[in-house]
Amino acid sequence: MNLPSAQASCVVSLLDALRAYFRDISAAAPETEQADQVEWRLSCFDTGARYADYVEEHEFSLAGKRVLDVACAWGGHAIAFASRGASVFAADLNDHRFTSLKKFALTHGLRVSLSRGSCEQLPFATASFDVILALELVEHIATPELLASETWRVLRPGGICIVSTPARLPSVVWGEPHYNVKGLPLLPFPLQGWVATRLLGKSYPFPITRQYTMAAQVIAPFTSVGFEGHPIVRAHRLGQLHGTFLRPLIEQFFWSFIILRKPGNKESRK
C-alpha cells in the first residue's frame, strides 16, 4: 500500500518507538532470547498492519471504528489498528505488561483500552464492535463454539471478524508454527505434541487443542450461529492460481486468514 510521505514518516516513527518499547519489556528475558522476542512482537504489528490494510481496502475505513482484539498478547495487532484511528479494546487471559502497553498507547495518542478476560465469555455489550480480531487463537481454546457465539453477540450487523490459525498442509513444508518443526503435521495430531516435546526437546507455553486441515473446519462453528465465512489466500504464488478452477481447493487448504461477516448493512468505505 502506497502511503503519503507524511503518513509513511509517522509509521516509521511508530515502528522505531515500538522497537524501543519491545526491547524494554524484553529486557528481563535471557539475553539469548531477547532479540527473537523483539522481532516476534514487531512481526505482530506488521501482521496487524496487513489485516488493517485488507479491511480498509475491501470493507471500510477504520477511522472511528470500534475494534476488539480478543487475545491481544503484547499488543502488536491492537497498536496497528489503533494507528489507523480505530478505538481498540484489547483483552487477554494473561496480563502481558498491560500497564506498560497502556502508557505506550497514551504517549503516542493511540486509543487502546486493555482488560483481562476470556474470549469464551466476553465482558462487552451486545453489538458494540465493528471489527473483531481472533488471531492465532482457535487452535488453543477448549470450545470454539463459545467464541463463535460471543463474537456474534458483540459484533454489530455488517461487522466482520478476522480469524487466523495455521493451515495444516503449509505447516508440513514451512514448519509447525508452535514448535517450528518441519514435517511434524504429517503425524496424527495427538502424537505431534509428544514427539515435539519428548523426542525433540521443544516447548510451547500454551495448550494446543486442535489442528485444522480445511478452512471449512475453522468456519463451521461460526456459520452455525449465523456468520458468513470466506477463506482468504494472500500468498503471492498461490494468488497467481486464484482465478483458476483450483481456487476452491487453494482456499480450503492454503488459506492465509478467514473473514467472517455478520449479515447486515455493509457500510461503504469512507
Contacts in CASP RR format, 6 or more apart in sequence:
PFRMAT RR
TARGET T0000
AUTHOR 0000-0000-0000
METHOD contacts of the structure
MODEL  1
MNLPSAQASCVVSLLDALRAYFRDISAAAPETEQADQVEWRLSCFDTGAR
YADYVEEHEFSLAGKRVLDVACAWGGHAIAFASRGASVFAADLNDHRFTS
LKKFALTHGLRVSLSRGSCEQLPFATASFDVILALELVEHIATPELLASE
TWRVLRPGGICIVSTPARLPSVVWGEPHYNVKGLPLLPFPLQGWVATRLL
GKSYPFPITRQYTMAAQVIAPFTSVGFEGHPIVRAHRLGQLHGTFLRPLI
EQFFWSFIILRKPGNKESRK
1 53 0 8 1.000
1 57 0 8 1.000
3 11 0 8 1.000
10 83 0 8 1.000
11 49 0 8 1.000
11 83 0 8 1.000
14 79 0 8 1.000
14 83 0 8 1.000
14 108 0 8 1.000
15 42 0 8 1.000
15 45 0 8 1.000
17 104 0 8 1.000
17 108 0 8 1.000
18 41 0 8 1.000
18 42 0 8 1.000
18 45 0 8 1.000
18 76 0 8 1.000
18 79 0 8 1.000
18 104 0 8 1.000
19 38 0 8 1.000
19 42 0 8 1.000
21 100 0 8 1.000
21 104 0 8 1.000
22 37 0 8 1.000
22 38 0 8 1.000
22 41 0 8 1.000
22 42 0 8 1.000
22 74 0 8 1.000
23 34 0 8 1.000
23 38 0 8 1.000
24 100 0 8 1.000
25 74 0 8 1.000
25 97 0 8 1.000
25 100 0 8 1.000
26 33 0 8 1.000
26 34 0 8 1.000
26 37 0 8 1.000
26 38 0 8 1.000
26 41 0 8 1.000
27 34 0 8 1.000
29 37 0 8 1.000
41 74 0 8 1.000
41 75 0 8 1.000
41 76 0 8 1.000
44 73 0 8 1.000
44 74 0 8 1.000
44 75 0 8 1.000
44 76 0 8 1.000
44 77 0 8 1.000
45 75 0 8 1.000
45 76 0 8 1.000
45 77 0 8 1.000
45 79 0 8 1.000
45 80 0 8 1.000
46 80 0 8 1.000
47 77 0 8 1.000
47 80 0 8 1.000
47 135 0 8 1.000
48 76 0 8 1.000
48 77 0 8 1.000
48 80 0 8 1.000
48 81 0 8 1.000
48 135 0 8 1.000
49 80 0 8 1.000
49 83 0 8 1.000
50 234 0 8 1.000
51 77 0 8 1.000
51 80 0 8 1.000
51 81 0 8 1.000
51 133 0 8 1.000
51 135 0 8 1.000
51 162 0 8 1.000
51 257 0 8 1.000
52 62 0 8 1.000
52 80 0 8 1.000
52 81 0 8 1.000
52 83 0 8 1.000
52 84 0 8 1.000
54 162 0 8 1.000
54 232 0 8 1.000
55 62 0 8 1.000
55 131 0 8 1.000
55 160 0 8 1.000
55 162 0 8 1.000
56 62 0 8 1.000
56 84 0 8 1.000
56 269 0 8 1.000
59 160 0 8 1.000
59 266 0 8 1.000
59 267 0 8 1.000
59 269 0 8 1.000
60 130 0 8 1.000
60 266 0 8 1.000
60 267 0 8 1.000
60 268 0 8 1.000
60 269 0 8 1.000
60 270 0 8 1.000
61 84 0 8 1.000
61 269 0 8 1.000
61 270 0 8 1.000
62 81 0 8 1.000
62 84 0 8 1.000
62 85 0 8 1.000
62 86 0 8 1.000
62 131 0 8 1.000
63 84 0 8 1.000
63 85 0 8 1.000
63 86 0 8 1.000
63 270 0 8 1.000
64 85 0 8 1.000
64 86 0 8 1.000
64 87 0 8 1.000
65 85 0 8 1.000
65 86 0 8 1.000
65 87 0 8 1.000
65 130 0 8 1.000
65 131 0 8 1.000
66 86 0 8 1.000
66 87 0 8 1.000
66 89 0 8 1.000
66 128 0 8 1.000
66 129 0 8 1.000
66 130 0 8 1.000
66 131 0 8 1.000
67 78 0 8 1.000
67 81 0 8 1.000
67 82 0 8 1.000
67 86 0 8 1.000
67 87 0 8 1.000
67 88 0 8 1.000
67 89 0 8 1.000
67 129 0 8 1.000
67 130 0 8 1.000
67 131 0 8 1.000
67 132 0 8 1.000
67 133 0 8 1.000
68 88 0 8 1.000
68 89 0 8 1.000
68 90 0 8 1.000
68 91 0 8 1.000
68 122 0 8 1.000
68 124 0 8 1.000
68 129 0 8 1.000
68 131 0 8 1.000
68 132 0 8 1.000
68 133 0 8 1.000
68 154 0 8 1.000
69 75 0 8 1.000
69 77 0 8 1.000
69 78 0 8 1.000
69 81 0 8 1.000
69 88 0 8 1.000
69 89 0 8 1.000
69 90 0 8 1.000
69 91 0 8 1.000
69 132 0 8 1.000
69 133 0 8 1.000
69 135 0 8 1.000
70 91 0 8 1.000
70 119 0 8 1.000
70 122 0 8 1.000
70 132 0 8 1.000
70 133 0 8 1.000
70 134 0 8 1.000
70 137 0 8 1.000
70 147 0 8 1.000
70 151 0 8 1.000
71 91 0 8 1.000
71 92 0 8 1.000
71 93 0 8 1.000
71 119 0 8 1.000
71 134 0 8 1.000
71 135 0 8 1.000
71 136 0 8 1.000
71 137 0 8 1.000
72 78 0 8 1.000
72 90 0 8 1.000
72 91 0 8 1.000
72 92 0 8 1.000
72 96 0 8 1.000
72 114 0 8 1.000
73 92 0 8 1.000
73 96 0 8 1.000
74 96 0 8 1.000
74 97 0 8 1.000
74 101 0 8 1.000
75 90 0 8 1.000
75 96 0 8 1.000
75 101 0 8 1.000
75 112 0 8 1.000
77 133 0 8 1.000
77 135 0 8 1.000
78 88 0 8 1.000
78 90 0 8 1.000
78 112 0 8 1.000
78 133 0 8 1.000
79 88 0 8 1.000
79 104 0 8 1.000
79 105 0 8 1.000
79 110 0 8 1.000
79 112 0 8 1.000
81 88 0 8 1.000
81 131 0 8 1.000
81 133 0 8 1.000
82 88 0 8 1.000
82 105 0 8 1.000
82 110 0 8 1.000
82 111 0 8 1.000
82 112 0 8 1.000
83 110 0 8 1.000
85 111 0 8 1.000
86 111 0 8 1.000
86 131 0 8 1.000
87 111 0 8 1.000
87 113 0 8 1.000
88 110 0 8 1.000
88 111 0 8 1.000
88 112 0 8 1.000
88 113 0 8 1.000
89 112 0 8 1.000
89 113 0 8 1.000
89 114 0 8 1.000
89 115 0 8 1.000
89 124 0 8 1.000
89 129 0 8 1.000
90 101 0 8 1.000
90 112 0 8 1.000
90 113 0 8 1.000
90 114 0 8 1.000
90 115 0 8 1.000
91 114 0 8 1.000
91 115 0 8 1.000
91 116 0 8 1.000
91 117 0 8 1.000
91 119 0 8 1.000
91 122 0 8 1.000
91 123 0 8 1.000
92 116 0 8 1.000
92 117 0 8 1.000
93 116 0 8 1.000
93 117 0 8 1.000
93 118 0 8 1.000
94 116 0 8 1.000
95 116 0 8 1.000
98 114 0 8 1.000
98 116 0 8 1.000
101 112 0 8 1.000
101 114 0 8 1.000
102 112 0 8 1.000
102 114 0 8 1.000
104 110 0 8 1.000
105 111 0 8 1.000
105 112 0 8 1.000
115 123 0 8 1.000
117 123 0 8 1.000
119 134 0 8 1.000
119 137 0 8 1.000
119 141 0 8 1.000
119 147 0 8 1.000
119 150 0 8 1.000
120 141 0 8 1.000
120 142 0 8 1.000
120 143 0 8 1.000
120 146 0 8 1.000
120 147 0 8 1.000
120 150 0 8 1.000
121 146 0 8 1.000
121 150 0 8 1.000
122 150 0 8 1.000
122 151 0 8 1.000
122 153 0 8 1.000
122 154 0 8 1.000
124 154 0 8 1.000
125 154 0 8 1.000
126 153 0 8 1.000
126 154 0 8 1.000
127 153 0 8 1.000
127 154 0 8 1.000
127 155 0 8 1.000
127 156 0 8 1.000
127 157 0 8 1.000
128 154 0 8 1.000
128 156 0 8 1.000
129 154 0 8 1.000
129 155 0 8 1.000
129 156 0 8 1.000
129 159 0 8 1.000
130 155 0 8 1.000
130 156 0 8 1.000
130 159 0 8 1.000
130 160 0 8 1.000
130 267 0 8 1.000
131 159 0 8 1.000
131 160 0 8 1.000
131 161 0 8 1.000
131 162 0 8 1.000
132 151 0 8 1.000
132 154 0 8 1.000
132 155 0 8 1.000
132 160 0 8 1.000
132 161 0 8 1.000
132 162 0 8 1.000
133 161 0 8 1.000
133 162 0 8 1.000
134 147 0 8 1.000
134 151 0 8 1.000
134 161 0 8 1.000
134 162 0 8 1.000
134 163 0 8 1.000
134 164 0 8 1.000
135 162 0 8 1.000
135 163 0 8 1.000
135 164 0 8 1.000
136 164 0 8 1.000
136 165 0 8 1.000
136 166 0 8 1.000
137 147 0 8 1.000
137 163 0 8 1.000
137 164 0 8 1.000
137 165 0 8 1.000
138 144 0 8 1.000
138 147 0 8 1.000
138 163 0 8 1.000
138 165 0 8 1.000
138 210 0 8 1.000
138 212 0 8 1.000
138 218 0 8 1.000
139 165 0 8 1.000
139 166 0 8 1.000
139 208 0 8 1.000
139 209 0 8 1.000
139 210 0 8 1.000
139 211 0 8 1.000
139 212 0 8 1.000
140 206 0 8 1.000
140 207 0 8 1.000
140 208 0 8 1.000
140 209 0 8 1.000
141 147 0 8 1.000
141 209 0 8 1.000
142 209 0 8 1.000
144 210 0 8 1.000
144 221 0 8 1.000
145 221 0 8 1.000
145 224 0 8 1.000
147 221 0 8 1.000
148 221 0 8 1.000
148 222 0 8 1.000
148 224 0 8 1.000
148 225 0 8 1.000
148 227 0 8 1.000
149 225 0 8 1.000
151 161 0 8 1.000
151 222 0 8 1.000
151 227 0 8 1.000
151 260 0 8 1.000
152 222 0 8 1.000
152 225 0 8 1.000
152 226 0 8 1.000
152 227 0 8 1.000
152 262 0 8 1.000
155 161 0 8 1.000
155 262 0 8 1.000
156 262 0 8 1.000
157 262 0 8 1.000
157 263 0 8 1.000
157 264 0 8 1.000
157 265 0 8 1.000
158 261 0 8 1.000
158 262 0 8 1.000
158 263 0 8 1.000
158 264 0 8 1.000
158 265 0 8 1.000
158 266 0 8 1.000
158 267 0 8 1.000
159 261 0 8 1.000
159 262 0 8 1.000
159 264 0 8 1.000
159 266 0 8 1.000
160 259 0 8 1.000
160 260 0 8 1.000
160 261 0 8 1.000
160 262 0 8 1.000
161 222 0 8 1.000
161 227 0 8 1.000
161 259 0 8 1.000
161 260 0 8 1.000
161 261 0 8 1.000
161 262 0 8 1.000
162 257 0 8 1.000
162 258 0 8 1.000
162 259 0 8 1.000
162 260 0 8 1.000
163 218 0 8 1.000
163 222 0 8 1.000
163 257 0 8 1.000
163 258 0 8 1.000
163 260 0 8 1.000
164 256 0 8 1.000
164 257 0 8 1.000
164 258 0 8 1.000
165 212 0 8 1.000
165 218 0 8 1.000
166 176 0 8 1.000
166 177 0 8 1.000
166 178 0 8 1.000
166 211 0 8 1.000
166 212 0 8 1.000
167 212 0 8 1.000
167 213 0 8 1.000
167 215 0 8 1.000
167 253 0 8 1.000
167 254 0 8 1.000
167 255 0 8 1.000
168 185 0 8 1.000
168 211 0 8 1.000
168 212 0 8 1.000
168 213 0 8 1.000
169 185 0 8 1.000
169 213 0 8 1.000
169 253 0 8 1.000
169 254 0 8 1.000
170 254 0 8 1.000
171 177 0 8 1.000
171 183 0 8 1.000
171 184 0 8 1.000
171 185 0 8 1.000
172 182 0 8 1.000
172 183 0 8 1.000
172 184 0 8 1.000
172 185 0 8 1.000
172 186 0 8 1.000
173 182 0 8 1.000
173 183 0 8 1.000
174 182 0 8 1.000
175 181 0 8 1.000
175 182 0 8 1.000
175 183 0 8 1.000
175 184 0 8 1.000
175 185 0 8 1.000
176 182 0 8 1.000
176 183 0 8 1.000
176 184 0 8 1.000
176 185 0 8 1.000
176 192 0 8 1.000
176 196 0 8 1.000
178 196 0 8 1.000
178 204 0 8 1.000
178 208 0 8 1.000
179 192 0 8 1.000
179 193 0 8 1.000
179 196 0 8 1.000
179 197 0 8 1.000
179 200 0 8 1.000
179 202 0 8 1.000
179 204 0 8 1.000
180 202 0 8 1.000
181 196 0 8 1.000
181 200 0 8 1.000
181 202 0 8 1.000
184 192 0 8 1.000
184 195 0 8 1.000
184 196 0 8 1.000
185 192 0 8 1.000
185 211 0 8 1.000
187 195 0 8 1.000
189 210 0 8 1.000
189 211 0 8 1.000
192 211 0 8 1.000
193 208 0 8 1.000
196 202 0 8 1.000
196 204 0 8 1.000
197 203 0 8 1.000
212 218 0 8 1.000
213 253 0 8 1.000
214 252 0 8 1.000
214 253 0 8 1.000
215 231 0 8 1.000
215 251 0 8 1.000
215 252 0 8 1.000
215 253 0 8 1.000
215 255 0 8 1.000
215 258 0 8 1.000
216 252 0 8 1.000
218 231 0 8 1.000
218 255 0 8 1.000
218 258 0 8 1.000
219 227 0 8 1.000
219 229 0 8 1.000
219 231 0 8 1.000
219 258 0 8 1.000
219 260 0 8 1.000
222 229 0 8 1.000
222 260 0 8 1.000
223 229 0 8 1.000
226 262 0 8 1.000
226 263 0 8 1.000
227 260 0 8 1.000
227 261 0 8 1.000
227 262 0 8 1.000
228 260 0 8 1.000
228 261 0 8 1.000
228 263 0 8 1.000
229 258 0 8 1.000
229 259 0 8 1.000
229 260 0 8 1.000
229 261 0 8 1.000
230 251 0 8 1.000
230 258 0 8 1.000
230 259 0 8 1.000
230 261 0 8 1.000
231 251 0 8 1.000
231 252 0 8 1.000
231 255 0 8 1.000
231 256 0 8 1.000
231 257 0 8 1.000
231 258 0 8 1.000
232 251 0 8 1.000
232 255 0 8 1.000
232 256 0 8 1.000
232 257 0 8 1.000
232 258 0 8 1.000
232 259 0 8 1.000
233 239 0 8 1.000
233 242 0 8 1.000
233 250 0 8 1.000
233 251 0 8 1.000
233 254 0 8 1.000
233 255 0 8 1.000
233 256 0 8 1.000
234 256 0 8 1.000
234 257 0 8 1.000
235 254 0 8 1.000
235 256 0 8 1.000
238 250 0 8 1.000
238 254 0 8 1.000
239 250 0 8 1.000
241 247 0 8 1.000
241 250 0 8 1.000
242 250 0 8 1.000
END
